Amino acid sequence: MLAYLIRTDLHGCIKSWGIVLLSCWALIPPVWFLFEFNQEFPANETHDASKVERMKHLQALSRNLWLAFVVVLATIMGIKWPIE
């Protein structure tokens, strides 16, 4: 149902919301990952290597899930990837 509503262009309003949703989802999580890492491990301090590696691993997993959702939302929106 949600996929239908996002793709439907009722007076240009719903599809616009889908584009806003996709744009927010594509931009906000990477900014959050950067902010979170910088807050957890400031550059001017020394850190335990195991904690840094764990954070990097968790962020890599989160990045993969985030990217999968971007692809799903783009597919729902009917965005075609350039094929050369």
C-alpha positions as a Markdown table, in Angstrom:
| # | Residue | x | y | z |
|---|---|---|---|---|
| 1 | Met | 0.0 | 0.0 | 0.0 |
| 2 | Leu | 2.8 | 2.4 | 0.9 |
| 3 | Ala | 4.7 | 1.6 | -2.3 |
| 4 | Tyr | 1.6 | 2.4 | -4.3 |
| 5 | Leu | 1.1 | 5.7 | -2.5 |
| 6 | Ile | 4.7 | 6.7 | -3.0 |
| 7 | Arg | 4.6 | 6.0 | -6.7 |
| 8 | Thr | 1.2 | 7.4 | -7.4 |
| 9 | Asp | 1.2 | 10.9 | -8.8 |
| 10 | Leu | -2.0 | 12.4 | -7.5 |
| 11 | His | -1.7 | 16.1 | -8.5 |
| 12 | Gly | 2.1 | 15.8 | -8.1 |
| 13 | Cys | 1.8 | 15.7 | -4.3 |
| 14 | Ile | 2.4 | 12.1 | -3.3 |
| 15 | Lys | 5.3 | 11.5 | -5.7 |
| 16 | Ser | 7.0 | 14.6 | -4.3 |
| 17 | Trp | 6.7 | 13.2 | -0.8 |
| 18 | Gly | 8.4 | 10.0 | -2.1 |
| 19 | Ile | 11.2 | 12.0 | -3.5 |
| 20 | Val | 11.6 | 13.9 | -0.2 |
| 21 | Leu | 11.6 | 10.6 | 1.7 |
| 22 | Leu | 14.2 | 9.1 | -0.6 |
| 23 | Ser | 16.4 | 12.2 | -0.4 |
| 24 | Cys | 16.2 | 12.4 | 3.4 |
| 25 | Trp | 17.0 | 8.7 | 3.7 |
| 26 | Ala | 19.9 | 9.0 | 1.3 |
| 27 | Leu | 21.5 | 12.0 | 3.1 |
| 28 | Ile | 20.7 | 11.9 | 6.8 |
| 29 | Pro | 22.2 | 8.5 | 7.8 |
| 30 | Pro | 25.7 | 9.1 | 6.4 |
| 31 | Val | 25.8 | 12.4 | 8.2 |
| 32 | Trp | 24.7 | 10.7 | 11.4 |
| 33 | Phe | 27.3 | 8.0 | 11.1 |
| 34 | Leu | 30.0 | 10.6 | 10.7 |
| 35 | Phe | 28.7 | 12.6 | 13.7 |
| 36 | Glu | 28.3 | 9.5 | 15.8 |
| 37 | Phe | 31.9 | 8.4 | 15.1 |
| 38 | Asn | 33.3 | 11.8 | 15.8 |
| 39 | Gln | 31.4 | 12.1 | 19.1 |
| 40 | Glu | 32.4 | 8.6 | 20.3 |
| 41 | Phe | 36.1 | 9.0 | 19.2 |
| 42 | Pro | 37.3 | 12.6 | 19.2 |
| 43 | Ala | 40.5 | 13.1 | 17.2 |
| 44 | Asn | 42.5 | 14.7 | 20.1 |
| 45 | Glu | 42.2 | 11.6 | 22.4 |
| 46 | Thr | 43.6 | 8.1 | 22.4 |
| 47 | His | 41.2 | 5.2 | 22.0 |
| 48 | Asp | 41.1 | 1.5 | 22.6 |
| 49 | Ala | 41.6 | -0.2 | 19.3 |
| 50 | Ser | 39.0 | -2.9 | 19.9 |
| 51 | Lys | 36.3 | -0.3 | 20.6 |
| 52 | Val | 37.2 | 1.6 | 17.4 |
| 53 | Glu | 37.1 | -1.6 | 15.3 |
| 54 | Arg | 33.8 | -2.6 | 16.9 |
| 55 | Met | 32.3 | 0.8 | 16.0 |
| 56 | Lys | 33.7 | 0.5 | 12.5 |
| 57 | His | 32.1 | -2.9 | 12.1 |
| 58 | Leu | 28.7 | -1.8 | 13.4 |
| 59 | Gln | 28.8 | 1.2 | 11.1 |
| 60 | Ala | 29.7 | -1.0 | 8.1 |
| 61 | Leu | 26.7 | -3.2 | 8.9 |
| 62 | Ser | 24.5 | -0.2 | 9.3 |
| 63 | Arg | 25.8 | 1.3 | 6.0 |
| 64 | Asn | 24.9 | -1.9 | 4.2 |
| 65 | Leu | 21.3 | -1.9 | 5.6 |
| 66 | Trp | 21.0 | 1.8 | 4.8 |
| 67 | Leu | 22.2 | 1.3 | 1.2 |
| 68 | Ala | 19.7 | -1.6 | 0.8 |
| 69 | Phe | 16.9 | 0.6 | 1.9 |
| 70 | Val | 18.0 | 3.3 | -0.5 |
| 71 | Val | 17.9 | 0.8 | -3.4 |
| 72 | Val | 14.4 | -0.4 | -2.3 |
| 73 | Leu | 13.0 | 3.1 | -2.1 |
| 74 | Ala | 14.5 | 4.0 | -5.4 |
| 75 | Thr | 13.0 | 0.9 | -7.0 |
| 76 | Ile | 9.6 | 1.7 | -5.4 |
| 77 | Met | 9.9 | 5.3 | -6.9 |
| 78 | Gly | 10.6 | 3.8 | -10.3 |
| 79 | Ile | 14.1 | 5.5 | -10.6 |
| 80 | Lys | 16.1 | 3.9 | -13.4 |
| 81 | Trp | 19.8 | 3.4 | -12.9 |
| 82 | Pro | 22.0 | 4.5 | -15.8 |
| 83 | Ile | 23.1 | 1.4 | -17.8 |
| 84 | Glu | 25.9 | 2.0 | -20.2 |
